[in-house]
Amino acid sequence: MSDLSVSVDRRLAPLFEPITLAGVPLRNRVAMAPMSRYFCKDGQPHQGVVDYYRRRAAGGVGLILSEGTYIPHPSAASYENVPHFYGAALEQWKHVIDAVHLAGGRMFPQLWHTGSFRQTGMGPDPSLPGLGPSDNSNDFTNLPERTRAMTEAEIADVIAAYAAAAADAQRLGFDGVEVHGAHGYLIDEFFWANTNRRTDEWGGDRAARTRFAVAVIRAIRASTGPDFPISFRFSQWKQQDYTAKLGETPDELAQVLRPLADAGVSILHCSTRRFWEPGFPDLGEMTLAGWAKKLTGLPIIAVGGAGLDRPGIKDAAAAPLDHVAEPLARGEFDVLAVGRALLADPDWLQKMRMGHEDTCLGYNKSHLETLF
Ligand SMILES: Cc1cc2nc3c(=O)[nH]c(=O)nc-3n(C[C@H](O)[C@H](O)[C@H](O)COP(=O)(O)O)c2cc1C
């Protein structure tokens, strides 16, 4: 049955239609973007976290991507109060997924290793320094302590940790997993030549620097079977350098994305600040999402700036609805992820669907202080 309201802007109507994404039936094509909230003391999600995600599912969101969650390796953590995806936290994640399902939503946890953003003194093992592809991996941050290059055994353990977390997600009833391969964290540090100076099989040309991500995906595939949906989030930019590029040209981007597709990624999630901007401006209007689809044939989640444009609210990253409609009409993405607009207003989707966008609660930084 269609989730379409009569009052929605006709050009946006396809967003509110059901879709099957990598085998997962979604009631519409809007996802909640992964957003770290830092409300999980000692890594434990609590009832407030269950209610937070339940509210977005009750608000009609088709797919929820969780905030980044730490995989079961002691080097994964750089920030306090991020939820674990292992140990005692799993019992509470079960309540989250059950609540989301009861409200008609689907959900993937986002699996995260923060790479060389870690410093000695951080939990769960304060003696462990930040680990990255090479000793210089955090030269591009302001952190005082240098990263230590991962040993071969640590690489194997971290890959196994991703696989274990994904198998737990599947066992708990999650609809898939998302691997955080973006924004300059561990996987992206392996991709980037500046943070990956390894001279063994995990470093070198673009194909070699992609090997770690490929190994993570292969291990998840092996632990979850052939059909479990795996979304891979990538970005051209890194927080260490917003002008950095995974691929300067479509061909270079394909050298990263195609091996990931071959290894078993089911969905690509293209993290951009303004998703409607051209991916390669010299080559026309096509968005990065459109290029990812063209280069791999995979289903695509686009994100960045959707829903922030409202009467009276000025946000540099805001996407006027025209900007959503055009790449949507060109078929450049399958699902649109919405971050801050949904953080501010759990009912954002219902209001948009009814054509009442003027009643959406606008995002501001005070929304980060509570978990509503
Ligand atoms: C508070 C906050 C926390 C975020 N945490 C994550 C995260 O844990 N993982 C991730 O991949 N992206 C994270 N992001 C980026 C969002 O997923 C999204 O890409 C970004 O906010 C742009 O989408 P928007 O314009 O719809 O908000 C975060 C963004 C915000 C605002």
The ligand as an SDF file (V2000), in Angstrom:
LIG
                    3D

 31 33  0  0  0  0  0  0  0  0999 V2000
   24.9720   15.6120   15.8620 C   0  0  0  0  0  0  0  0  0  0  0  0
   25.4950   14.8610   14.6680 C   0  0  0  0  0  0  0  0  0  0  0  0
   26.1370   13.6360   14.8580 C   0  0  0  0  0  0  0  0  0  0  0  0
   26.6130   12.9010   13.7520 C   0  0  0  0  0  0  0  0  0  0  0  0
   27.1630   11.6620   13.9610 N   0  0  0  0  0  0  0  0  0  0  0  0
   27.4610   10.8720   12.8960 C   0  0  0  0  0  0  0  0  0  0  0  0
   27.8430    9.5110   13.0880 C   0  0  0  0  0  0  0  0  0  0  0  0
   27.8700    8.9700   14.2110 O   0  0  0  0  0  0  0  0  0  0  0  0
   28.1590    8.7930   11.9870 N   0  0  0  0  0  0  0  0  0  0  0  0
   28.1230    9.3280   10.7200 C   0  0  0  0  0  0  0  0  0  0  0  0
   28.4300    8.6430    9.7600 O   0  0  0  0  0  0  0  0  0  0  0  0
   27.7390   10.6140   10.5260 N   0  0  0  0  0  0  0  0  0  0  0  0
   27.3670   11.3830   11.5680 C   0  0  0  0  0  0  0  0  0  0  0  0
   26.8880   12.6500   11.3650 N   0  0  0  0  0  0  0  0  0  0  0  0
   26.6600   13.1470    9.9760 C   0  0  0  0  0  0  0  0  0  0  0  0
   25.1730   12.8840    9.5600 C   0  0  0  0  0  0  0  0  0  0  0  0
   24.9050   11.5100    9.4040 O   0  0  0  0  0  0  0  0  0  0  0  0
   24.8060   13.5950    8.2370 C   0  0  0  0  0  0  0  0  0  0  0  0
   25.6030   13.0680    7.2050 O   0  0  0  0  0  0  0  0  0  0  0  0
   24.9780   15.1090    8.2910 C   0  0  0  0  0  0  0  0  0  0  0  0
   24.3580   15.6500    9.4590 O   0  0  0  0  0  0  0  0  0  0  0  0
   24.3670   15.7800    7.0630 C   0  0  0  0  0  0  0  0  0  0  0  0
   22.9940   15.4890    6.9870 O   0  0  0  0  0  0  0  0  0  0  0  0
   21.8820   16.6180    7.3860 P   0  0  0  0  0  0  0  0  0  0  0  0
   22.2490   17.8480    6.6110 O   0  0  0  0  0  0  0  0  0  0  0  0
   20.5810   16.0080    6.9580 O   0  0  0  0  0  0  0  0  0  0  0  0
   21.9870   16.8330    8.8700 O   0  0  0  0  0  0  0  0  0  0  0  0
   26.4520   13.4150   12.4490 C   0  0  0  0  0  0  0  0  0  0  0  0
   25.8300   14.6600   12.2730 C   0  0  0  0  0  0  0  0  0  0  0  0
   25.3390   15.3680   13.3530 C   0  0  0  0  0  0  0  0  0  0  0  0
   24.6150   16.6740   13.1080 C   0  0  0  0  0  0  0  0  0  0  0  0
  1  2  1  0
  2  3  1  0
  2 30  2  0
  3  4  2  0
  4  5  1  0
  4 28  1  0
  5  6  2  0
  6  7  1  0
  6 13  1  0
  7  8  2  0
  7  9  1  0
  9 10  1  0
 10 11  2  0
 10 12  1  0
 12 13  2  0
 13 14  1  0
 14 15  1  0
 14 28  1  0
 15 16  1  0
 16 17  1  0
 16 18  1  0
 18 19  1  0
 18 20  1  0
 20 21  1  0
 20 22  1  0
 22 23  1  0
 23 24  1  0
 24 25  2  0
 24 26  1  0
 24 27  1  0
 28 29  2  0
 29 30  1  0
 30 31  1  0
M  END
$$$$
